[in-house]
Amino acid sequence: MSTKKNVLLSTATVAALAVALTACGGNGGTSASGGGTWNKDAIVNIGSLYEPQNLDNTAGGGQGVTEVLNGNVYEGLFRLTDDGKVDKLLAEDYRTSADGLTYTFTLRDGVKFHSGKALTSEDVKYSLEKVLAKDSQSARKSNLEVVKDIATPDARTVKITLSQKSVSFVYNLSYVWIINSQAKNLKTTEDGTGPYTLNKWTRGSALSLNRFAGYWGDAAANKQVVFHYYKDATALNNALLTNAVDVVTSEQSPDALEQFKSNGSYKVNDGDSTTKLLLAFNDKAKPFTDVKVRQAVSAAIDDKKLLESVWGGYGKQIGSMVPPTDPWYEDLTSVNAYDVTKAKKLLAEAGYAKGFSFTLDTPNYDPHPTAATFIKSQLAKVGITVKINTITPDEWYTKVYKNHDFSATLQEHVNDRDLVWYGNPDFYWGYDNPQVTQWVKEAEEAPDAAAQTELLKKVNQQTAKDAASDWLYLYPQIVVASTKLSGYPVNGLNTQFFAYDIKKTG
């Protein structure tokens, strides 16, 4: 799961904004239109709002650590590509036993960590155990708890035995960074196998990566990338306009797009987002224990109007936790759709004809304060009083995610295929439907992807009917770049931003 925190849910991370659409459209990452000669020693400057909390994705590093390090500094046995496919990476090959419980992986030969140590099976074992450790905040920790045993018969062989079948096991392994088992101080340093090494991190300002001369694969297309961090969308856009940065990983201000769309020096790219903005109820705290109350609140909020007010026509209404890029997507926007009359009726049936009051814990970064104010005004029309409690990402992680001390909250969940969190009654929102939990379990043990998809469609439908949360909208995803650049990712799945293929002319 991944939320944003510049917290959570890519490990538990939390934050992930993005915008989408443009008349320019297309995959801006495929070819540069500015002309000129590709400079192999170029420095590529990247603008972002998501600075890491630390550099360890099992220690609450947040969305920012995934954006900057995933695929660039650290690699997994497998890689989730920008178009959602799972490719072999550090795993040269693998085979599965007839009962589906044992996976045997053969590692690539000749792979070295940035420290110079050769990659071995012990490093893979260490890395997986790090994700599964008691204090791990990894987004995929619970999904990987099916791991029963990890054997290392030789330096290039890893044999993993599961306690039960997991049709998503290889996919989930794409989230596991392979780290040197001897590495220390991973919150501030790194030792991965990726095409870049960490150069310098100046907190509050920038983080730079240098091309790794000893990389096992194709060398990075540029000499250095520098992620520059900004506090707001206006500062980020100004940096792009003044050439302080060459590309913005996820445009935050739809009002600013016209200045780029009408300027031949820039390209605005339409990508696919997996980031959902949720009004997450604590389903174990009154009055949200009552499904009719949750349905009423959902029906009382005009999601379309909210989306328009925040993103000016970009993004999509979603109606559930599942974005269109997930295999089990169905359009459920008609379930608990905006209907004030229905909302009042449901409240009366639940015993709250005169409404009630609750506190909405709201992260302090955009667009949460704006969304919270909008929700407050919408719910007031049906007699519900909302007190907005604005908190920092770190406070959100402790208060809401860890301690479950809240009535309702706003939060972004950035990962694809994260519907399955509704099958975990211990997750922070406390949704507990035994049938859903069973379907999620059966889906993971399904014999194939088709059977998994059918079961998760049922989960999608049931959680929508139960108004387990109110899925306000799906973020758009807009990457704005100088036309001197090519090769950059445009979809930002799970907030990753592969920089190694970026070419810069001039």
Summary of the structure (lengths in Angstrom):
residues: 506
radius of gyration: 22.5
end to end distance: 40.5
largest distance: 69.8
contacts: 1870
relative contact order: 0.20
helix: 26%
strand: 24%
